[in-house]
Amino acid sequence: MTTQTAALSATKSNLLPIALAALMGIAVMFVAGHIQANALHDAAHDVRHATGFPCH
């Protein structure tokens, strides 16, 4: 019975990060779907320059 309880506890503790990641993913999709195309492009462009990734 102890092994089953430990497995159930581990399963419950793994659900929180999965749920939070799913919620963050949905939020990003919602925001990206409603933002103006130019604002999204400018944000991505600025991130590329900030990280040193060549984009042009």
Distance bins in CASP14 RR format, pairs under 12 A and 6 or more apart:
PFRMAT RR
TARGET T0000
AUTHOR 0000-0000-0000
RMODE 2
METHOD distances of the structure
MODEL  1
1 7 0 0 0 0 0 1 0 0 0 0 0
1 8 0 0 0 0 0 1 0 0 0 0 0
2 8 0 0 0 0 0 1 0 0 0 0 0
2 9 0 0 0 0 0 1 0 0 0 0 0
3 9 0 0 0 0 0 1 0 0 0 0 0
3 10 0 0 0 0 0 1 0 0 0 0 0
4 10 0 0 0 0 0 1 0 0 0 0 0
4 11 0 0 0 0 0 1 0 0 0 0 0
5 11 0 0 0 0 0 1 0 0 0 0 0
5 12 0 0 0 0 0 1 0 0 0 0 0
6 12 0 0 0 0 0 1 0 0 0 0 0
6 13 0 0 0 0 0 1 0 0 0 0 0
7 13 0 0 0 0 0 1 0 0 0 0 0
7 14 0 0 0 0 0 1 0 0 0 0 0
8 14 0 0 0 0 0 1 0 0 0 0 0
8 15 0 0 0 0 0 1 0 0 0 0 0
9 15 0 0 0 0 0 1 0 0 0 0 0
10 16 0 0 0 0 0 1 0 0 0 0 0
11 18 0 0 0 0 0 1 0 0 0 0 0
12 18 0 0 0 0 0 1 0 0 0 0 0
12 19 0 0 0 0 0 1 0 0 0 0 0
13 19 0 0 0 0 0 1 0 0 0 0 0
14 20 0 0 0 0 0 1 0 0 0 0 0
14 21 0 0 0 0 0 1 0 0 0 0 0
15 21 0 0 0 0 0 1 0 0 0 0 0
15 22 0 0 0 0 0 1 0 0 0 0 0
16 22 0 0 0 0 0 1 0 0 0 0 0
16 23 0 0 0 0 0 1 0 0 0 0 0
17 23 0 0 0 0 0 1 0 0 0 0 0
17 24 0 0 0 0 0 1 0 0 0 0 0
18 24 0 0 0 0 0 1 0 0 0 0 0
18 25 0 0 0 0 0 1 0 0 0 0 0
19 25 0 0 0 0 0 1 0 0 0 0 0
19 26 0 0 0 0 0 1 0 0 0 0 0
20 26 0 0 0 0 0 1 0 0 0 0 0
20 27 0 0 0 0 0 1 0 0 0 0 0
21 27 0 0 0 0 0 1 0 0 0 0 0
21 28 0 0 0 0 0 1 0 0 0 0 0
22 28 0 0 0 0 0 1 0 0 0 0 0
22 29 0 0 0 0 0 1 0 0 0 0 0
23 29 0 0 0 0 0 1 0 0 0 0 0
23 30 0 0 0 0 0 1 0 0 0 0 0
24 30 0 0 0 0 0 1 0 0 0 0 0
24 31 0 0 0 0 0 1 0 0 0 0 0
25 31 0 0 0 0 1 0 0 0 0 0 0
25 32 0 0 0 0 1 0 0 0 0 0 0
26 32 0 0 0 0 0 1 0 0 0 0 0
26 33 0 0 0 0 0 1 0 0 0 0 0
27 33 0 0 0 0 0 1 0 0 0 0 0
27 34 0 0 0 0 0 1 0 0 0 0 0
28 34 0 0 0 0 0 1 0 0 0 0 0
28 35 0 0 0 0 0 1 0 0 0 0 0
28 40 0 0 0 0 0 1 0 0 0 0 0
28 43 0 0 0 0 0 1 0 0 0 0 0
29 35 0 0 0 0 0 1 0 0 0 0 0
31 39 0 0 0 0 0 1 0 0 0 0 0
31 40 0 0 0 0 1 0 0 0 0 0 0
31 43 0 0 0 0 0 1 0 0 0 0 0
32 39 0 0 0 0 0 1 0 0 0 0 0
32 40 1 0 0 1 0 0 0 0 0 0 0
32 41 0 0 0 0 0 1 0 0 0 0 0
32 43 0 0 0 0 1 0 0 0 0 0 0
32 44 0 0 0 0 0 1 0 0 0 0 0
33 39 0 0 0 0 0 1 0 0 0 0 0
33 40 0 0 0 0 1 0 0 0 0 0 0
34 40 0 0 0 0 0 1 0 0 0 0 0
35 41 0 0 0 0 1 0 0 0 0 0 0
35 42 0 0 0 0 0 1 0 0 0 0 0
35 43 0 0 0 0 1 0 0 0 0 0 0
35 44 0 0 0 0 0 1 0 0 0 0 0
36 42 0 0 0 0 1 0 0 0 0 0 0
36 43 0 0 0 0 0 1 0 0 0 0 0
37 43 0 0 0 0 0 1 0 0 0 0 0
37 44 0 0 0 0 0 1 0 0 0 0 0
38 44 0 0 0 0 0 1 0 0 0 0 0
38 45 0 0 0 0 0 1 0 0 0 0 0
39 45 0 0 0 0 0 1 0 0 0 0 0
39 46 0 0 0 0 0 1 0 0 0 0 0
40 46 0 0 0 0 0 1 0 0 0 0 0
40 47 0 0 0 0 0 1 0 0 0 0 0
41 47 0 0 0 0 0 1 0 0 0 0 0
41 48 0 0 0 0 0 1 0 0 0 0 0
41 55 0 0 0 0 0 1 0 0 0 0 0
42 48 0 0 0 0 0 1 0 0 0 0 0
42 49 0 0 0 0 0 1 0 0 0 0 0
42 55 0 0 0 0 0 1 0 0 0 0 0
43 49 0 0 0 0 0 1 0 0 0 0 0
43 50 0 0 0 0 0 1 0 0 0 0 0
44 50 0 0 0 0 0 1 0 0 0 0 0
44 51 0 0 0 0 0 1 0 0 0 0 0
44 53 0 0 0 0 0 1 0 0 0 0 0
44 55 0 0 0 0 1 0 0 0 0 0 0
45 51 0 0 0 0 0 1 0 0 0 0 0
45 52 0 0 0 0 0 1 0 0 0 0 0
45 53 0 0 0 0 0 1 0 0 0 0 0
45 54 0 0 0 0 0 1 0 0 0 0 0
45 55 1 0 0 1 0 0 0 0 0 0 0
45 56 0 0 0 0 1 0 0 0 0 0 0
46 52 0 0 0 0 0 1 0 0 0 0 0
46 53 0 0 0 0 0 1 0 0 0 0 0
46 55 0 0 0 0 0 1 0 0 0 0 0
47 53 0 0 0 0 1 0 0 0 0 0 0
47 55 0 0 0 0 1 0 0 0 0 0 0
48 54 1 0 0 1 0 0 0 0 0 0 0
48 55 1 0 1 0 0 0 0 0 0 0 0
48 56 0 0 0 0 1 0 0 0 0 0 0
49 55 1 0 0 1 0 0 0 0 0 0 0
49 56 0 0 0 0 1 0 0 0 0 0 0
END
